[in-house]
Amino acid sequence: MFVNKMKANLPFVSVIIPAYNAEAFIGRTLESVLSQTYENIEVLVVDDGSLDRTAEIVASFAQKDSRVILFKQQNAGVAAARNLAIEKSRGEYIAPLDADDIWYPSKLDKQVQCILKGGSSVGLVYAWSLFIDEDDVIIGQYTPYDYLNIHSVQGEVYPAMLFTNFIGNASAPLIRRSCFDKLGGYNCKLKQKNAQGCEDWDIYLKIAECYQFRVVPEFLIGYRQVSISMSNSCKTMAKSYNLVMADFQKRHPEIPAYIYTWSASTFYVYLSWKSRACGDYWTTLGWIYNAVKLDYSPLLLRPIYQCIIECILKIVAKPITSLIWSDHHSWLQFLEKFQLVRKVSVNGNITVTDIQKQMYKPYQYPTKPYARIMGQRWLQVLQMCRTIYE
């Protein structure tokens, strides 16, 4: 009885999950939510017109746990699915989660504590994310400087959020419900313009205009990286990014134009890595060109030159390899079979705790030219965050 009374005094959190053809991962996603140490939740899954077993899998979870609620709609996009879940939800706080990502057990507990301490001026609390592969194995590289500086900004963050989406994905935040009541939901117009991809960045910017942010400096989210073709989605995401940024530039002419230039160049470099990963080498070169056209600083990156050389060689070799392998995914499977390529992984046995400990070891300020330039720009952006609302 005492435990039930304590739960009644805890804020109610609505977890919202848009799902489209998510049968491969939705089970693991729901298991990670239902395993949260914070139990005063409801889990609203919106099946966005899936053609696979997504709804069936979610329904099986709902039969076992009454906190899981399934809604269905005709395919209308991720923004519409999230908005329907928010409309049907009852929580004081909204916790978005993509249908292929996972949360580690204390994610909601620590974020709720943080937002309660922050007070009503805080509209959003985020935490750090780890990249995971199809098997939930942690991949990628994690440097203390990036996470203790760029991914730890809080307070007034609007200029910083323009410069880069430091939250990183749609599954990381806990958002005060009143933010949606005041600002509206996710942007459905992007889907109508065939420009999906930056709906989460768009809502973060809207919240940052009116509320402060806080961070829980711990790795609490598993952000899944799936080996599928992303070249078309990269083009759609670029369109989405440009529409979102053009809108905010009109709304805030006081923000210097170079902030948008820096942001766009960095974003195009990001898209070049994505296009390269799916084997679209011509598009990769195009993104690099777009990035450098706006800002020469990427030319200070050695991997840019390596990428350009690799793309040219792969383009030249494609007439031969295409006779044997029909697509890039088949080519990658062949290389992985013979261990000619390896997944970018820190260590196959590394844990969340291991990486968390690395964040608090002594580290040096970046000394390479590109890193120094980006560090100086970031300090300039942070100064703008401190002075823009004075």
N, C-alpha and C positions, 0 to 999 in steps of 0.2 A: 504493500500500500504506500509506503514511504517512497519507493522507487517510482510508482505511478504518479505520485504528487510532484516529484521532481521533474518528471517528463512533462507534466502539464504546465510547469513554469518555464520550460524551455521554448524558445521561438520555434514555430512550425516552418519547416523548409520544404519547398516544392522543387523536386528535381525534374527537369523537363528534357526529354530526349526525342529529337526528330529522327525518324528512321526510314531509310529508303533502301530496299534490297540489302538489308544488313544482317542476313542470316548467319554469315560467317563469324561475326563478332558480338552480336547483340546479347547472347547468353553470358559471355564473360563480362560485358559492360554492366549488365544488370546484377550479376553476382558481386561485382566490386561495389555497387551502390548499396545493396542489401547487407553487405559486410561492414558498412561504416559503423564506427563506434558511436556516432551520433544517430540515434534511432527515431527521433521525432520528425519523420519525413513522410512525404508521399512521392511516388514515382510515376510521372505521367509520360507515357510513350505515345507519340503520334506517328502512326504508320502512314507515310506519305505516298500511298498508292503503290506499295511494293508489289513486285511480280514473283517474289520468292516466298520462303517460309517465315519471314520476319514476324508477321502478325500471329502465326501459330505458336512460335517460340515465346513471344511476349505473353500470349494468353496462358501458356502453361505456367509461367512464373506468377501470373495474376491469380491462378487457381490456388497456388501454394502460399502466397503472401498478399494479403489484402491491401498492402500499401502500393502495389503495382496496379496501375489503371491504364487500359489500352483505349486509344481513340484512333479512328480511321478517317482518312480523307482522300479525295482524288489528288493525284500528284499536283502540288502547287508550289513546291520549293521549300527549302529549309526555313526561310523567314516565316512563311505562313504556318508551317508546322509548329515552330516555336511559339508563335503568337497564339495559336489555338490552345497550346498547352498552358500558356500564361493565363489566358481567358478562363480556362477550366480549373485553374489551380486555386488553392486556399492559403498558401503559405505567406508568411510575412517576408520571407526571403526566397529568391529564385536562384536555383543552381543549374545552369545549362550544362548539358553533357552530350557530346556527339556519340552516335551509336557504335562507333568502333574504338573509342577511347576507354580508359579505365581510371578509377580513382584508387589511391592507396588508403588504408583503413581510417586514418585520422583526418582526412581532408576536410570534411564538413565540420567536424568538432572544432578544429583549430581556426577555421575561418569564421565560424559563428562567434567564438570567443573574441576574435579580433574585431569584428564589426560592432559587437556590443560595447567594447572598450572605446571604440572610435567615436561613438555618438552619432547623432542624426545628420551631421555634416558629411559623413562618410557614406557614399552610395555604392561602393564596390570594393571588395577584397579579393585579391588574386594570390596565387601561390606559384611555385616553380614547377615546370614540366620536364619530364624525361622523355626522350624518343624511345619508342619500343617497336619491335618488328612484329610480324604476323604471329609469332610464338610468345609474345610478351617479354622477349629478351631485350634488355636495355642496350641501345646502340648510340653512337655519337660521341662527341667530345664535350667536356664541361669544364670551362675555365673559371676559377674564382672571380677574376676581375669582371667578367661579363655579368655574372649573377649577383655579385655584391654591389655592383654599380648600376648597370643598365636595367637589370631585371629586379631591382629593389627600389625603384623610384616610387615615392608616395607623396601624399598631400595634394597640392594643385599640380596636375600633370598634363594639362591640355597640350601645351607645345611639345612636350615629350612624346605624347601619343600621336601627334602629327608626324613627328620625326621618324618614329618606328613603333610598330605594335609590340611593345615590350611584354605584353601579357602572352602573346604567342599563338594562342588558339582559343576556340570557343568553349572548351571544357574546364578552363582554369578559374573563372570568377564565381563569387557569390555576390548577388546583386540585391539591393534593397527593393522591395516591391514598389515602393513609392516612386522610384525612378521611372518605371514603366508607366505608372499612373500619370506622372507629370510629362514625360517626354514621348510617350507612345511606344510601340513595340519595335520589332526588327523591320528593316526596310524591305517590303515586298516589291517595290518598284524595280529593284535590281534584277529580279527574276524576269519581270515583264520586258526588260530591255536586254535579255540574254546576257546578263552581267552578274551572275552569282559569284560569290567567293569572298567578298569583304563585308558581309553583313555584320559579323562580330566586331570588326574594326570600326564600322560605322556607329554601332550602338555604344561602343566604348568612348568614342569621341563625343557623342551626345551627352553621355553621363559625365564625362570630364569637364564639359562646359559648365555644369551646375553643381557638381559634387566633388569631394575629395576621394582619393583612393588610398587604400592601405595594402600592405603585402605581408603574407606569412612566408618568411624566407626559408622555406623547406620544400623538398621535392615531393609533391602530393598527387601529381597527375601523370598518367602514362599516355603520351600523345603518339598514336599509332602512325607508322609510315608503311604504306602498302605499295608493293612493287607492281603498279599498273600504269598504263599509259596516261600521262598527265599533260601532254602537249596542248590538246584542245582546252583543257581546264585552265592551263596557264594563260592562254589567250583570253579566255573569259574572265579570269581573275584580274588580268591587266586592265580590261575594260571596266570591271567593277571598281578597281582601285582608282582609276582616273575619274570616274563619275563621282565617287565619294569625295575625293580630294578637291575636285572642282567646286563641289557644293560647299565644303567648309571654307575654301579660299574666298568664296563670295561672302560668306557669313562673317569672316574675320579678316578683313583687309589689313588690319593692324599687324598681323603676323608677317614678318619679312618673307619675301618670295624665295630667298635662298633656303629656307626651311623645307619648302615643298620640293625644290630642286634636289636637295640632298636626299630627301625621303624617296623621291621617285628613282633616283639613280641606284640607291641601295636596294630598292624593291625589284628593279630590273635585274640586278645581279642575282638576287634570290631566285627569280624566275629562270635565269639562265642555268642555275644548278638543277632546278626541277626538270627543265627540258632536257638537259644532258642526261639525267638519270633515266629518262624514258626513251632515249635514243633519237630524239628529234634534233639532230646536230645543226641543220640550217637555222632552225628557230633559236637554238642556243646562241649561235653567232649573232643573230638579230637582236636578242636581248642584251648581249654584251655591247653591241654597237649603240643601242639606245641608252644604256647606262653611261657609257663613256662620252656620248654626245652631250649629255647633261652635266657631267662632272668627270674630270680627268683622274680623280683619285683612285678609281679601280685599277688603273694601269700600274699602280704601285703594288698590286697583288700578284705574287708569283703564280698562284693557281689559275689566274685569268689566262696567262700565256700558255700554261699547260693545257688548259681547257681548249683554247683556240687550236693548238697543234693537234690535240686528240680529235677534235671535231673535223678538222681538215682531213686527217688520215682516215677517219671512219667514213667520211663522205666519199673519198677516193676508193675505199675498199668495198663500199656497199654493193656495187654491181656484182661482185664475186660472192660475198656472204649471203646476199638475198637469194642466190640460186640454191642455197642449202637450207637456210633458216628463213621462214616466212615472215617473221616479225622480230622486233627487238627483244621481247620477253623470251622467245624460244632461244635466241642467241645467248641471253644472260643465263638461262637455265643450263645450257651446254657448258658455259664457262664455269659456273658454280659447281657443276658435276665433277669437273676436272680440277677444281680449286684454282682456276686461272684468275678469278676475281674473288674478292672477299667482302663480306659485309663490313661496313664501317662500324666497328664495335670496340668499345673500351676493353671489355673482357667478357667472355661468355659467362663467367660465374660472378660478375660483379653485382652487388645489391644496391638498393636505394640508400641504405645506411652507409655503405662504402663511399658513394659519391657525395653524400651529405657531409661526411667527415672531410673530404677533400676541399670543401668550400672554405674551411676555416684554418687551412694550413697557410703559412706565409707565402705571399705571391709578389711578383714584381710588376710594376706598371709597364704596360706594353711599350716596347722600344722600336719595333719595326715602323717604317715611315707611314704606312697606311693606318696601322693601329694608333699611332700617335695623332694623326689627323682626326680620326674618328673620335678618339678620346677628347681632344680639344673641342670638337664640335659638340660632343655630348655635354661637356661642362658649360658651353655657351647656351645650350638648350635648357639645362637645369637653372642657369641664372635667369633665363627668360621666364621659367615657371615661377620663380620666386618674386619676380617684379611685375608680371603682367597684370596681376589683380590688385596691385597696391594703389 
